[in-house]
Amino acid sequence: MGDEGRAGRGLRIRAGAAMALVLVAFLLLAGRLGQMQISQGAEYRRLADQQQMLDRELAAWRGRILDSRGRLLASTVQRWSVYADPQAIADPDGAAVLLGSTLDLPVGRLRERLARDRSFVWIKRQVTEREADAVRGLALPGIHMRRESKRLYPQGRLAAHVIGFTDIDGRGLAGIEARMDALLRGRPGSESVLCDGGRRIICPPAGNRTREPFDGFDVQLTLDAYVQAIAEEELAAAVRSHQPECATALVMDVLDGSLLAMASWPDFDPQAPADSPVRNQRNVAICDAYEFGSSFKPVVAALALEDGTVRPETTFDCHQGRWRIGRRTLNDVHAYGLLTVSDILCHSSNIGMAQVSMALGLERLYAGIRRFGFGRPTGIALPGESGGIMRPFRTWNDYSVVSVSFGQELAVTALSLVRAFAALANGGRLPQPHIVRSIRHTTTGREIYSASGALGATHPVSAATSGQVLTMMRRVVEEGTGRQAISAEYALAGKTGTAQLLTEDGRGYSNSRHLSTFVAVGPVPDCRIAVLVTLKAPTRHGYYGGTVAGPAVRNICLRTLRHLRVPPSEPSPILALGAHP
């Protein structure tokens, strides 16, 4: 065989070997592909889905907050939010300058954000429609927008302490927004969409890859926006006149304990809570507990009358305004001799009420105060409620029966005090304070809660005792310390309170700082509402409860009863004599 034959044979051998190698490689590749499809196919399909499918949250629609007549107090709207993919921005500096001028943002901060090694950063959330249109007009690569929910409070500052507010992500942080957050916010859904390598959506979500959101519930309050506005207006007038540290006003339906108004000062804007000091967010009506002074005397009188220890005409010697008891000396503002229990309440005698309380006795006094619900939270559906301060019975002493008789040594909230007055006005039944009237689903209307029938069952005193105290408190308004609240239109009953505040070290009582309170119910005898106004540490134009809080209480009572279309009362004998207009 010649050289050419040998060369041809070698070429064929090399070609055959190459083909064999190709065949082996093909077989190996086919085997590997088969292995991947059979044993690892699911894993690779999952990885492919991760690259091609984008999971997005579908926000649920947050429920509304309404007043008792259906007026809108809080709602949700859609707003555009601007975000960026820094990795898709070729000119971060130029984009920062354009976005800064368009959205009124610091350019330096934008440069820092756009330089981050991330695929998502917020630029500005919940922009106006004008800003959204301007961003669209820029047509900047890597700058995108998406819809978000924004909470609105159409009544402004009205009932801000009750309604509360949310953060930018829609989470409730205060008030009803916080307490009812789980019901208001609902449950978010989700969807999976097909996208390209740049994470841009190229195909809408398939039905089997979507979980629909469950919208939140609407919460209807017992508040009447009109009555709330009345309470806030009158409280603001009292604040302007007397310049206190803080103040609160309450209007309660005495029959069922529903709150028609709950106002606190200082206030804040729920749309921009960060613009006010944090202390402005404090709901004084439920968070702060005070020794309310003489405003507590009707409770003590009621307990003694209920026990049979005294009658309205029982007489006590008030020692001309100064009485030594053990190591203590009690004083009255005015010097009185013999006073009946009714007179004692009318003229707010500390010496007289101390003797009424001593006749009742320490143990029965303590038990009776507990029956009125003092010393524990009322359970109203608002965050931060204080239960007050009522020391255990074992720590009370012989002086406690005296101190408590005129509202010292016992700290209670404004809400718990106005509830006690409601019981004295409705026949002796302690109502359950509540501020939520009903809860219904936003879209279906299905009701899951109604306050109807949720009335208190505790009777701290009888209807007979309630009637006696009501008559005595009417004298307070028409003849005694509460004459600032007298009205020719509606017969009111109530009690003043001028309490010394504790010193800063808590070791005694201040002679210059007072808690000025007035609580009234009306119209007598068939009362509909109880109204409380209290101002802490007023600094101008007096500090007596009747002077500082009385006019505001009178005006709130009159305006509210007119709004509720309650017929005027029969003329008072006192007014018929021309004592007061």
C-alpha positions in Angstrom: 0.0 0.0 0.0 1.4 3.3 -1.0 1.7 6.5 0.9 -1.6 7.8 -0.4 -3.4 4.6 0.8 -1.9 4.9 4.2 -2.8 8.6 4.4 -6.4 7.9 3.3 -6.7 5.2 5.9 -5.4 7.4 8.7 -7.8 10.1 7.7 -10.7 7.7 7.9 -9.6 6.5 11.3 -9.4 10.1 12.6 -12.7 11.0 11.1 -14.3 7.9 12.7 -12.7 8.7 16.0 -14.0 12.3 15.8 -17.5 11.1 14.9 -17.3 8.6 17.8 -16.4 11.4 20.2 -19.2 13.6 18.8 -21.6 10.7 19.3 -20.4 10.1 22.8 -20.7 13.8 23.6 -24.2 13.9 22.1 -25.2 10.8 24.2 -23.8 12.4 27.3 -25.6 15.7 26.6 -28.8 13.9 25.8 -28.4 11.9 29.1 -27.8 15.1 31.0 -30.8 16.8 29.4 -32.9 13.8 30.2 -31.6 13.9 33.8 -32.4 17.6 34.1 -35.9 17.1 32.7 -36.7 14.1 34.7 -35.0 14.5 38.0 -34.4 18.3 38.2 -37.0 19.7 35.9 -39.2 21.0 38.7 -36.3 22.8 40.3 -35.3 24.5 37.0 -38.8 25.4 36.2 -39.0 27.1 39.7 -35.8 29.0 39.0 -37.2 30.1 35.6 -40.4 31.2 37.2 -38.4 33.3 39.6 -36.7 35.1 36.8 -39.8 35.6 34.7 -42.6 35.9 37.3 -43.0 38.9 39.6 -45.2 38.5 42.8 -47.0 41.7 43.7 -49.1 42.5 46.7 -52.7 43.7 46.1 -53.6 46.1 48.8 -56.9 45.8 50.5 -59.2 48.9 50.7 -59.0 50.3 54.2 -62.5 50.8 55.8 -64.0 54.1 56.5 -64.7 55.8 59.9 -68.1 57.4 60.2 -70.0 59.4 62.8 -73.4 58.3 64.2 -75.2 59.9 61.3 -73.0 58.6 58.6 -70.8 61.6 58.1 -67.3 60.7 56.8 -64.5 61.1 59.4 -61.8 59.0 57.7 -61.5 57.6 54.2 -59.0 56.3 51.7 -58.0 57.5 48.2 -55.5 56.4 45.6 -52.3 58.4 45.0 -49.3 57.9 42.8 -45.9 57.1 44.4 -42.6 57.6 42.5 -39.8 55.0 42.8 -36.6 54.2 40.9 -34.5 51.3 39.7 -31.0 52.8 40.1 -29.4 50.0 38.0 -31.4 51.2 35.0 -30.5 54.9 35.3 -27.6 55.9 33.0 -27.3 59.5 34.3 -28.0 59.5 38.1 -26.9 63.1 38.5 -29.1 64.4 35.7 -32.0 62.4 36.9 -31.5 63.8 40.5 -31.6 67.4 39.2 -34.7 66.9 37.2 -36.6 65.0 39.9 -35.5 67.5 42.6 -37.0 70.4 40.8 -40.1 68.5 39.8 -40.9 67.1 43.2 -39.3 69.8 45.4 -36.8 67.4 46.9 -33.1 68.0 47.9 -30.9 67.1 44.9 -28.1 65.8 47.2 -30.4 63.3 48.8 -31.7 62.1 45.5 -28.2 61.6 44.1 -27.4 59.5 47.1 -30.5 57.3 46.6 -30.0 56.9 42.9 -26.4 55.8 43.4 -27.4 52.8 45.6 -26.7 49.4 44.3 -30.3 48.3 44.4 -33.2 47.7 42.0 -35.8 49.6 44.0 -35.7 52.9 46.0 -38.5 55.3 46.9 -38.3 58.8 45.5 -41.5 60.3 46.8 -44.7 58.7 48.0 -48.3 59.8 47.6 -47.6 62.7 45.2 -50.2 65.1 43.9 -51.7 64.6 40.5 -49.8 67.6 39.2 -46.5 66.1 40.4 -47.4 62.7 38.9 -48.1 64.3 35.5 -44.8 66.2 35.7 -42.9 63.0 36.4 -44.5 61.3 33.4 -43.5 64.2 31.2 -39.8 63.7 32.2 -39.9 60.1 30.7 -36.7 59.2 32.6 -35.5 55.6 32.2 -35.6 53.7 35.5 -38.1 56.1 37.1 -41.5 54.5 37.6 -44.8 55.1 39.5 -47.3 52.9 41.2 -50.6 53.4 42.9 -50.8 53.5 46.7 -53.5 54.3 49.3 -53.6 57.5 51.2 -55.7 58.1 54.3 -57.7 61.3 54.4 -59.5 63.1 57.3 -62.1 65.3 55.7 -63.2 66.9 58.9 -59.7 68.2 59.7 -58.9 68.2 63.4 -62.4 67.3 64.5 -62.3 64.4 67.0 -58.6 63.8 66.2 -57.9 62.2 69.6 -60.7 59.7 69.0 -60.1 59.0 65.3 -56.4 58.9 65.5 -54.2 58.5 62.4 -52.1 56.0 60.3 -48.6 55.9 59.1 -47.7 56.3 55.4 -48.1 52.5 54.9 -51.7 52.6 56.3 -51.0 51.1 59.7 -53.1 52.6 62.5 -51.0 54.4 65.1 -53.5 56.1 67.4 -57.2 56.3 68.3 -59.8 54.2 66.5 -57.3 53.8 63.6 -55.0 51.8 66.0 -57.6 50.0 68.1 -59.6 48.8 65.1 -56.6 48.5 62.8 -57.0 44.8 62.1 -60.7 45.2 61.0 -60.1 48.5 59.1 -57.2 47.3 57.0 -58.6 44.0 55.9 -56.3 41.4 54.3 -54.1 42.0 51.3 -54.1 39.8 48.2 -51.4 38.9 45.7 -50.8 38.4 42.0 -48.0 36.9 39.8 -47.2 38.7 36.5 -44.9 37.7 33.6 -41.9 40.1 33.1 -38.8 40.4 31.0 -35.2 40.4 32.1 -35.5 44.0 33.1 -38.4 43.1 35.4 -40.9 45.0 33.1 -44.4 43.5 33.0 -45.1 41.9 29.6 -48.2 39.8 30.4 -51.1 40.5 32.7 -51.7 38.1 35.7 -53.4 34.8 35.0 -56.5 34.1 37.1 -55.0 31.1 38.8 -52.0 33.2 40.0 -54.2 35.9 41.7 -55.5 36.0 45.3 -58.0 38.7 45.7 -57.7 41.1 48.6 -60.3 41.2 51.4 -61.3 44.8 52.0 -61.6 46.2 55.5 -64.6 47.0 57.6 -66.3 50.4 58.1 -66.4 51.5 61.7 -69.3 53.8 62.7 -68.9 55.7 65.9 -71.4 57.0 68.4 -69.9 60.5 68.0 -72.2 63.0 66.5 -70.0 65.3 64.4 -72.2 68.3 65.1 -72.1 67.7 68.9 -68.4 67.1 68.7 -68.0 70.5 66.9 -70.0 72.1 69.7 -67.9 70.6 72.4 -64.7 71.6 70.7 -65.8 75.2 70.1 -66.9 75.7 73.7 -63.8 74.1 75.0 -61.6 76.3 72.8 -63.4 79.3 74.1 -62.8 78.3 77.7 -59.1 77.6 76.9 -58.7 81.0 75.3 -60.2 82.7 78.3 -58.4 80.8 81.1 -55.2 79.5 79.5 -54.9 76.0 81.1 -52.2 73.4 80.6 -54.8 71.0 79.0 -58.5 70.5 79.0 -61.3 68.0 78.0 -65.0 68.0 77.3 -67.3 65.0 77.2 -71.0 64.5 76.2 -72.5 61.2 77.1 -76.0 59.8 76.5 -77.0 58.9 80.1 -79.3 56.1 79.0 -76.9 53.9 77.1 -73.4 55.3 77.8 -72.7 56.3 74.2 -70.3 59.2 73.7 -71.7 62.0 71.6 -68.6 64.0 71.9 -65.0 63.6 73.3 -62.8 66.6 73.0 -59.3 67.2 74.3 -57.0 70.2 74.1 -54.3 70.7 72.9 -55.2 69.0 69.7 -53.4 68.1 66.4 -54.0 67.6 62.7 -54.4 63.8 62.0 -53.3 64.5 58.4 -49.9 65.8 59.7 -49.5 64.6 63.3 -45.7 65.1 63.2 -46.3 68.9 62.9 -47.5 69.0 66.5 -45.7 68.0 69.8 -46.4 64.3 70.7 -48.1 65.5 73.9 -50.9 67.0 71.8 -51.9 63.5 70.8 -52.8 62.6 74.4 -56.5 61.9 74.9 -57.0 63.7 78.2 -60.5 62.3 78.7 -59.2 58.7 79.1 -55.5 58.8 79.7 -55.2 61.3 82.6 -56.4 60.5 86.1 -57.0 63.3 88.6 -58.3 64.0 92.0 -61.5 65.8 91.0 -62.3 67.4 94.3 -65.8 68.4 95.1 -67.1 67.0 91.8 -66.9 63.7 93.6 -69.3 64.7 96.4 -72.5 63.6 94.7 -71.2 60.0 94.6 -70.5 60.0 98.3 -73.9 61.6 99.1 -75.6 59.0 96.9 -73.8 56.1 98.7 -74.8 57.5 102.2 -78.4 58.0 101.0 -78.6 54.5 99.5 -77.2 53.0 102.7 -79.9 54.7 104.8 -77.2 56.4 106.9 -78.6 59.9 106.1 -81.6 61.5 104.4 -81.6 64.7 102.4 -82.8 66.6 105.4 -80.3 65.1 107.9 -78.4 68.0 109.6 -74.7 68.4 110.4 -72.8 71.1 112.1 -70.3 72.7 109.7 -68.5 74.5 112.6 -68.5 78.0 110.9 -66.1 76.9 108.2 -63.2 75.4 110.3 -63.1 72.0 112.0 -60.3 70.2 113.7 -60.3 66.4 113.2 -57.4 64.6 114.7 -54.2 66.3 113.3 -56.1 67.8 110.4 -58.0 71.0 110.0 -60.8 71.1 107.4 -61.8 74.4 105.9 -64.8 75.6 103.9 -64.7 78.6 101.6 -67.7 80.1 103.5 -68.6 79.8 107.2 -71.7 77.6 107.7 -73.4 76.4 110.8 -76.1 73.7 110.6 -76.6 72.4 107.1 -78.8 69.6 105.7 -77.2 67.0 103.4 -78.9 68.8 100.5 -77.5 72.1 101.7 -74.0 70.5 102.0 -74.0 69.5 98.4 -75.6 72.8 97.3 -72.9 74.9 99.0 -70.1 72.3 98.6 -69.1 72.1 102.2 -66.1 70.0 102.8 -66.7 69.8 106.6 -70.3 68.7 106.0 -69.5 66.1 103.4 -66.7 64.7 105.6 -69.3 64.0 108.3 -71.6 62.4 105.8 -68.8 60.1 104.7 -67.8 59.3 108.3 -71.3 58.3 109.1 -71.3 55.9 106.1 -68.0 54.4 107.3 -64.8 53.4 105.6 -65.7 49.9 104.4 -69.1 50.8 102.9 -67.6 53.9 101.3 -64.9 51.8 99.6 -67.3 49.1 98.4 -69.7 51.8 97.1 -67.0 53.5 95.1 -66.1 50.2 93.5 -69.8 49.7 92.5 -69.6 52.9 90.6 -66.7 51.4 88.6 -63.9 53.6 89.9 -60.4 52.1 90.1 -60.5 50.2 86.8 -60.8 51.1 83.1 -64.3 51.4 81.7 -63.3 49.3 78.7 -64.0 51.8 76.0 -62.6 50.9 72.6 -59.8 53.4 72.6 -56.1 52.8 73.3 -54.4 54.1 76.4 -57.3 54.2 78.8 -56.2 54.6 82.5 -58.0 52.8 85.3 -57.2 55.6 87.7 -55.6 55.2 91.0 -57.6 53.7 93.9 -55.4 52.2 96.6 -56.3 48.8 98.1 -58.7 48.9 101.0 -56.0 47.7 103.4 -54.0 50.9 102.9 -56.9 53.2 103.7 -57.0 54.8 107.1 -59.2 57.0 109.3 -58.3 60.1 107.3 -59.1 58.4 104.0 -62.9 58.5 104.8 -62.5 62.3 105.1 -60.2 62.9 102.1 -62.2 60.8 99.7 -65.5 62.6 100.7 -64.3 65.7 98.8 -62.4 64.0 96.0 -58.9 63.6 97.4 -56.8 60.4 97.7 -58.6 58.9 94.7 -57.6 59.7 91.1 -60.2 58.9 88.3 -60.5 59.8 84.7 -63.0 62.3 83.2 -64.7 59.4 81.4 -65.3 57.4 84.6 -66.6 60.5 86.4 -69.1 61.5 83.7 -70.3 57.9 83.7 -71.0 58.1 87.4 -73.1 61.2 86.9 -75.0 59.4 84.1 -75.9 56.7 86.6 -77.2 59.4 89.0 -79.3 60.9 86.2 -80.8 57.7 84.7 -82.3 56.0 87.7 -79.2 54.4 89.2 -77.9 52.2 86.4 -74.2 52.4 85.6 -73.9 52.6 81.8 -71.2 51.0 79.8 -69.3 53.8 78.0 -68.9 53.0 74.3 -67.8 54.9 71.2 -68.3 52.3 68.5 -71.8 52.0 67.2 -71.5 49.4 64.5 -68.9 47.6 62.3 -69.9 46.6 58.7 -67.9 45.3 55.8 -67.0 48.0 53.3 -68.3 46.2 50.2 -70.8 43.6 51.4 -72.4 45.6 54.2 -72.4 42.6 56.4 -72.6 43.8 60.1 -70.3 42.0 62.6 -71.0 44.3 65.6 -73.7 46.5 66.9 -73.8 48.4 70.2 -77.6 48.1 70.4 -78.5 46.4 73.7 -75.0 46.6 75.1 -76.2 48.5 78.2 -74.8 48.4 81.7 -76.5 46.1 84.2 -74.9 47.4 87.4 -77.0 49.4 89.8 -74.7 51.2 92.3 -77.8 53.0 93.7 -81.5 52.7 93.4 -83.8 54.9 91.3 -85.1 56.5 94.5 -81.6 57.5 95.6 -80.8 58.7 92.1 -83.9 60.9 92.1 -82.9 62.4 95.5 -79.4 63.3 94.3 -80.7 64.7 91.1 -82.9 67.1 93.0 -80.0 68.1 95.2 -77.7 68.7 92.2 -80.4 70.9 90.6 -80.1 73.1 93.7 -76.4 73.3 93.0 -77.1 74.9 89.6 -80.0 77.1 90.7 -78.9 78.2 94.2 -75.3 77.1 94.9 -71.9 77.0 93.4 -73.0 76.1 89.9 -75.1 79.1 89.0 -72.9 79.9 86.0 -74.7 76.9 84.3 -78.2 78.0 85.0 -80.5 78.2 82.0 -84.1 79.5 81.4 -84.5 76.9 78.6 -83.5 73.6 80.2 -83.4 72.6 83.8 -79.9 71.4 84.6 -78.4 69.6 87.6 -74.7 69.3 88.3 -71.7 69.8 90.6 -68.7 72.0 90.6 -65.2 71.0 91.5 -62.1 73.1 92.3 -59.3 70.7 93.3 -55.8 71.4 94.3 -53.3 69.7 92.0 -50.4 67.7 93.5 -47.0 69.4 93.7 -44.3 68.3 91.3 -42.7 66.1 94.0 -46.1 64.5 94.8 -45.8 65.2 98.5 -48.5 67.7 98.9 -51.0 69.9 97.2 -50.3 73.1 95.4 -51.9 76.4 96.5 -51.5 77.9 93.0 -52.5 75.1 90.6 -56.0 73.8 90.4 -58.2 71.4 88.5 -61.4 73.3 87.5 -64.4 71.1 86.7 -68.1 71.2 86.2 -70.3 68.2 85.4 -74.0 68.7 84.5 -76.9 66.5 83.5 -80.2 67.4 81.9 -82.9 68.2 81.3 -84.2 67.4 84.8 -86.0 65.2 85.6 -85.9 63.1 82.4 -82.2 63.5 81.7 -80.8 62.8 78.2 -77.1 63.9 78.5 -74.3 64.3 80.9 -71.7 66.9 80.1 -68.2 67.3 81.7 -65.7 70.1 81.2 -62.4 70.2 83.1 -59.4 72.5 82.7 -56.1 71.7 84.3 -54.2 74.6 85.9 -56.0 77.6 84.4 -53.9 80.8 84.7 -56.3 83.6 83.9 -59.7 84.9 85.0 -60.1 82.7 88.1 -59.9 79.0 88.9 -63.1 78.0 90.5 -64.9 75.2 88.7 -68.2 77.0 88.4 -66.5 80.1 86.9 -64.0 78.4 84.6 -66.0 75.4 83.4 -69.6 76.3 84.1 -70.3 78.5 81.1 -68.8 76.0 78.7 -71.0 73.2 80.2 -74.1 75.3 80.0 -73.5 76.2 76.4 -72.7 72.6 75.4 -75.9 71.4 77.2 -78.1 74.0 75.5 -76.8 73.6 72.0 -76.7 69.8 72.2 -80.3 69.5 73.6 -81.5 71.9 70.9 -79.7 69.8 68.2 -81.4 66.6 69.6 -84.8 68.4 69.5 -85.4 67.9 73.2 -88.4 70.0 74.3 -87.6 72.9 76.8 -88.1 72.3 80.5 -90.9 73.7 82.7 -89.9 77.1 84.1 -87.8 76.8 87.3 -89.3 78.4 90.4 -86.0 80.1 91.0 -86.0 81.6 87.5 -89.6 82.6 87.9 -88.5 84.8 90.8 -86.0 86.5 88.5 -82.9 85.3 90.3 -81.0 84.7 87.1 -81.6 85.1 83.4 
